[in-house]
Amino acid sequence: MTFVMRPARPVDAPGILAADLDAGRTAPADAARFAASISAAVADPTRLVVVAEAQGDANAGGGVGVVGWAKTHPFDGGEGGLLQAARPLS
């Protein structure tokens, strides 16, 4: 299996949510809040969200799957965005 890292697109938000739920980082009760938050981050041109995508490993929908992600956080320290909150590959 091969993994590819690339900038996230709006269509990746459900895969990011699924990866977070599978990793136990987001509780099912917080899924709607997390989905809204990650969708906003992906759409924000001042933020960077990247996904790690499994290539050659078809998911139930017949496509490839997001297996990890990371995003920048606003940081008011004169250094611009800070890439953190990297999610481990599941």
C-alpha positions, 0 to 999 in steps of 0.5 A: 500500500502507498500513501500520498500526502496532499492538500485537503479538498472540501470533499475530504471532510467526511474522510477526515471525520471518519479518520478522527472517529476511528482514532478515537480523537473525536467522540461521536457526540462531537462529530457534527461540531468537528465536521463543521470545524474541519470544513471551515479550516479546509475552506479557509485560504489562510489555513493549510489542511493536508491529508494522507491518503491510502492509494490502492486500498479501495474503501467500501465506496470504491475509492481511496481513503483518508488515513490521516490529516494535519492542519495549521492553527492561527498563531499570533506570534509573528511567525504565521501559521503553525502546522500541528495536530498531525493525526497518526495513520490508522 
